[in-house]
Amino acid sequence: MKRHRRALPVVLLLLMVIGLAVPLMLMAEESAAAAESKRLIYDDAGLLSRQDYEELNAMANQYGAERQTDIMIVTSKNAENKDVMRMTQDFYDARAPGYDKPHGNAAILMVDMRNREVYLAGFYKAKEYLDDGRLDRIRTRISPALSSGDYRQAFQTYILTAHRYMGFSPGVNPDNILFNLWFQLAVSLVIGGVTVGTMAYHSGGRVTVQRQTYEDATNSGVIDQQDHYIRTTMTRHKIAKSSSGGSGGGGGGGTTGGGHSHSGSRGSF
């Protein structure tokens, strides 16, 4: 009995230590998780609500980590009226973003609200996997939402599309219909249907009755044949050339003042 009484304070002390340790461990885990979440969105133009910012920043962290690339968004009122490409280059030089290291793998979407222009750039790994052509495709996808003021939708599409495109080897068209899941399912169903139909056809009896079975070769033949040429008519149509303008763009990449080469695409919205 005395032995149990002596052990009671020790047990209580252990429970107190455990009770204090658990909250501390949880706080440490939360701090570590917060440290892992980078600031990847710089909404200096104030286009997003707080909730939209937090959700998009979390999305950029998640999908960027899967591609080992900082997928970033920068919006600016551009008070100095700088060129949108120069703004992107200066941001990369000054902020030194990069998933793997400062001035490392990064994809940047720069939105200039003063001139209503947009520029996309890919650095290092993103330059290889998001070349000028792929960035043009992304810009084309997000331009309608930018024009209509649906910035959340535009930025979400940018993050998801950049992540998807970086899953394909460089030089491959990521929008090829062969890579479309619905197309692959349709082809599988067609192949399956043809295979089953062929098996069902061959499982029945063979048809032995042919045309010759009931044809009288001595009394059959072509009675008469005539061809009458009437005239030839040719019609000419003028093919109108498509005019470029509106939200067109392109432009390609370049090199920052700090010597960092990048891919690029620019356009208006």
C-alpha positions as CSV (number, residue, x, y, z in Angstrom):
1,M,0.0,0.0,0.0
2,K,2.9,2.4,0.9
3,R,4.6,1.4,-2.3
4,H,1.5,2.5,-4.3
5,R,1.3,5.9,-2.4
6,R,5.0,6.6,-3.2
7,A,4.4,5.9,-6.9
8,L,1.4,8.1,-7.2
9,P,3.3,11.5,-7.3
10,V,5.6,10.1,-10.0
11,V,2.6,9.0,-12.1
12,L,1.0,12.5,-11.6
13,L,4.3,14.2,-12.6
14,L,4.5,12.0,-15.8
15,L,0.9,12.9,-16.7
16,M,1.7,16.6,-16.3
17,V,4.8,16.3,-18.5
18,I,2.8,14.5,-21.2
19,G,0.0,17.0,-20.9
20,L,2.4,19.8,-21.5
21,A,4.4,18.0,-24.2
22,V,1.5,17.2,-26.5
23,P,0.4,20.8,-27.1
24,L,4.0,21.8,-27.6
25,M,4.5,19.1,-30.2
26,L,1.3,20.2,-32.0
27,M,2.5,23.8,-32.0
28,A,5.8,22.7,-33.5
29,E,4.1,20.7,-36.2
30,E,1.9,23.7,-37.1
31,S,5.0,26.0,-37.2
32,A,6.8,23.6,-39.4
33,A,3.8,23.3,-41.8
34,A,3.6,27.1,-41.9
35,A,7.3,27.4,-42.6
36,E,6.9,25.0,-45.6
37,S,4.1,27.2,-47.1
38,K,5.9,29.8,-49.2
39,R,4.5,33.1,-50.3
40,L,4.0,32.5,-54.0
41,I,1.4,35.1,-54.7
42,Y,2.1,38.8,-54.6
43,D,-1.2,40.6,-55.2
44,D,0.0,44.2,-55.1
45,A,-2.9,45.3,-57.3
46,G,-5.4,43.9,-54.8
47,L,-7.3,41.6,-57.2
48,L,-8.0,38.8,-54.7
49,S,-10.0,38.5,-51.5
50,R,-8.2,37.2,-48.5
51,Q,-9.8,33.8,-48.8
52,D,-9.0,33.6,-52.5
53,Y,-5.4,34.5,-51.8
54,E,-5.0,31.9,-49.1
55,E,-6.6,29.1,-51.2
56,L,-4.6,29.9,-54.4
57,N,-1.4,30.3,-52.4
58,A,-1.9,26.9,-50.8
59,M,-2.7,25.4,-54.3
60,A,0.5,26.9,-55.8
61,N,2.5,25.4,-52.9
62,Q,1.0,22.0,-53.4
63,Y,1.2,21.7,-57.2
64,G,4.6,23.5,-57.3
65,A,6.1,21.0,-54.9
66,E,5.0,18.1,-57.1
67,R,7.0,19.7,-60.0
68,Q,9.8,21.1,-57.8
69,T,9.1,24.5,-59.2
70,D,7.8,27.7,-57.6
71,I,4.6,28.5,-59.5
72,M,4.1,32.2,-58.8
73,I,1.6,35.0,-59.5
74,V,2.4,38.7,-59.3
75,T,-0.1,41.5,-59.9
76,S,0.9,45.2,-60.1
77,K,-0.6,48.6,-60.6
78,N,2.7,49.5,-62.3
79,A,3.0,53.0,-61.0
80,E,6.4,53.4,-62.8
81,N,4.8,52.3,-66.1
82,K,7.6,49.7,-66.8
83,D,7.4,47.1,-69.5
84,V,5.7,44.0,-68.3
85,M,8.6,41.7,-69.4
86,R,11.1,44.0,-67.6
87,M,8.9,43.9,-64.5
88,T,9.0,40.1,-64.5
89,Q,12.8,40.0,-64.9
90,D,13.4,42.6,-62.2
91,F,11.1,40.7,-59.8
92,Y,13.1,37.5,-60.4
93,D,16.4,39.2,-59.9
94,A,15.3,41.1,-56.7
95,R,13.2,38.4,-55.0
96,A,15.4,35.4,-56.0
97,P,12.5,32.8,-56.0
98,G,13.2,29.2,-56.7
99,Y,11.9,25.9,-55.4
100,D,15.4,24.3,-55.1
101,K,17.5,27.3,-54.4
102,P,17.5,31.2,-54.7
103,H,17.2,32.0,-58.4
104,G,16.1,28.4,-59.1
105,N,13.2,26.7,-60.7
106,A,10.3,29.1,-61.0
107,A,7.3,30.0,-63.2
108,I,6.0,33.5,-62.9
109,L,2.7,35.1,-64.1
110,M,3.0,38.9,-64.1
111,V,-0.2,40.9,-64.4
112,D,0.2,44.6,-65.3
113,M,-3.1,46.3,-64.5
114,R,-2.1,49.7,-65.7
115,N,-1.5,48.6,-69.3
116,R,-3.7,45.5,-69.0
117,E,-0.8,43.2,-70.2
118,V,0.3,39.9,-68.9
119,Y,3.7,38.1,-69.1
120,L,4.5,34.5,-68.3
121,A,8.1,33.4,-67.7
122,G,9.8,30.1,-66.9
123,F,13.2,29.8,-65.3
124,Y,15.5,26.8,-65.3
125,K,13.4,23.7,-65.0
126,A,10.3,25.7,-65.9
127,K,12.1,27.2,-68.9
128,E,12.7,23.6,-70.2
129,Y,9.2,22.3,-69.5
130,L,7.3,25.5,-70.0
131,D,8.8,26.8,-73.2
132,D,7.5,29.7,-75.3
133,G,5.0,27.5,-77.0
134,R,3.5,26.0,-73.9
135,L,3.4,29.4,-72.2
136,D,1.5,30.8,-75.2
137,R,-1.1,28.0,-74.7
138,I,-1.4,28.8,-71.0
139,R,-1.8,32.5,-71.7
140,T,-4.5,31.8,-74.3
141,R,-6.4,29.7,-71.7
142,I,-6.4,32.4,-69.0
143,S,-6.9,35.5,-71.2
144,P,-10.8,35.3,-71.3
145,A,-11.1,35.1,-67.5
146,L,-8.6,38.0,-67.1
147,S,-10.6,40.1,-69.6
148,S,-13.8,39.4,-67.7
149,G,-12.3,40.2,-64.4
150,D,-12.5,36.7,-63.0
151,Y,-9.0,36.7,-61.6
152,R,-9.4,33.8,-59.3
153,Q,-10.5,31.6,-62.2
154,A,-7.6,32.8,-64.3
155,F,-5.0,32.2,-61.6
156,Q,-6.4,28.8,-60.8
157,T,-6.3,27.8,-64.5
158,Y,-2.7,29.0,-64.7
159,I,-1.6,26.9,-61.7
160,L,-3.3,23.8,-62.8
161,T,-2.3,24.1,-66.5
162,A,1.4,24.8,-65.6
163,H,1.4,21.8,-63.3
164,R,-0.2,19.6,-66.0
165,Y,2.1,20.7,-68.8
166,M,5.2,20.1,-66.7
167,G,4.2,16.5,-66.4
168,F,4.9,16.0,-70.2
169,S,8.4,15.7,-71.6
170,P,9.7,18.8,-73.4
171,G,8.9,18.9,-77.1
172,V,5.6,17.0,-76.7
173,N,2.2,18.7,-77.4
174,P,0.4,18.4,-74.0
175,D,-2.9,19.2,-75.7
176,N,-2.7,16.4,-78.2
177,I,-6.0,14.5,-78.2
178,L,-4.1,11.2,-77.7
179,F,-3.4,12.4,-74.2
180,N,-7.0,13.1,-73.5
181,L,-8.5,10.7,-71.0
182,W,-12.0,10.8,-72.6
183,F,-10.4,10.0,-76.0
184,Q,-8.5,7.1,-74.5
185,L,-11.7,5.7,-73.0
186,A,-13.6,6.1,-76.2
187,V,-10.8,4.3,-78.2
188,S,-10.8,1.5,-75.6
189,L,-14.6,1.1,-75.9
190,V,-14.4,1.0,-79.7
191,I,-11.6,-1.6,-79.7
192,G,-13.6,-3.6,-77.1
193,G,-16.7,-3.4,-79.2
194,V,-15.0,-4.4,-82.4
195,T,-13.3,-7.3,-80.6
196,V,-16.5,-8.6,-79.1
197,G,-18.4,-8.2,-82.4
198,T,-15.7,-10.1,-84.3
199,M,-15.8,-12.9,-81.8
200,A,-19.6,-13.0,-82.1
201,Y,-19.5,-13.1,-85.9
202,H,-17.0,-15.9,-86.0
203,S,-18.9,-17.9,-83.4
204,G,-21.9,-18.4,-85.8
205,G,-22.2,-20.7,-88.8
206,R,-20.4,-19.8,-92.1
207,V,-22.6,-18.4,-94.9
208,T,-22.1,-20.6,-98.0
209,V,-24.8,-19.0,-100.3
210,Q,-23.2,-16.6,-102.8
211,R,-24.4,-14.6,-105.8
212,Q,-23.4,-17.3,-108.2
213,T,-25.7,-19.8,-106.4
214,Y,-28.8,-18.4,-108.1
215,E,-27.2,-16.5,-111.1
216,D,-27.7,-17.8,-114.6
217,A,-24.4,-16.8,-116.2
218,T,-25.7,-17.5,-119.8
219,N,-28.5,-15.0,-119.5
220,S,-26.9,-12.4,-117.3
221,G,-24.9,-9.4,-118.4
222,V,-24.8,-5.7,-119.0
223,I,-27.6,-4.6,-121.4
224,D,-26.4,-1.1,-122.3
225,Q,-24.1,1.6,-121.0
226,Q,-24.0,5.3,-121.9
227,D,-22.1,8.3,-120.7
228,H,-23.2,11.8,-121.5
229,Y,-20.8,14.8,-120.9
230,I,-22.7,18.0,-120.2
231,R,-20.3,20.7,-119.0
232,T,-17.7,21.7,-116.4
233,T,-18.3,24.6,-114.0
234,M,-15.5,26.3,-112.0
235,T,-16.2,28.7,-109.2
236,R,-13.6,30.9,-107.6
237,H,-13.8,32.2,-104.0
238,K,-11.5,34.7,-102.4
239,I,-9.9,33.4,-99.2
240,A,-9.8,36.2,-96.6
241,K,-6.6,36.4,-94.5
242,S,-7.1,36.3,-90.7
243,S,-6.1,39.6,-89.0
244,S,-4.1,39.5,-85.8
245,G,-5.0,41.8,-83.0
246,G,-7.1,42.1,-79.8
247,S,-5.5,39.8,-77.2
248,G,-2.8,38.5,-79.5
249,G,0.7,38.2,-78.2
250,G,3.8,36.0,-77.9
251,G,7.2,37.6,-77.8
252,G,9.2,34.7,-76.3
253,G,11.7,34.8,-73.5
254,G,15.0,36.6,-72.8
255,T,17.6,37.2,-70.1
256,T,17.3,39.2,-66.9
257,G,19.7,41.9,-65.9
258,G,21.2,39.4,-63.5
259,G,21.9,36.9,-66.3
260,H,19.1,34.4,-65.8
261,S,17.7,33.1,-69.1
262,H,14.0,32.4,-69.3
263,S,11.1,31.4,-71.7
264,G,8.2,33.8,-72.1
265,S,4.9,34.8,-73.5
266,R,3.2,38.2,-73.4
267,G,-0.2,39.5,-74.5
268,S,-3.0,41.9,-73.6
269,F,-6.3,41.2,-71.9
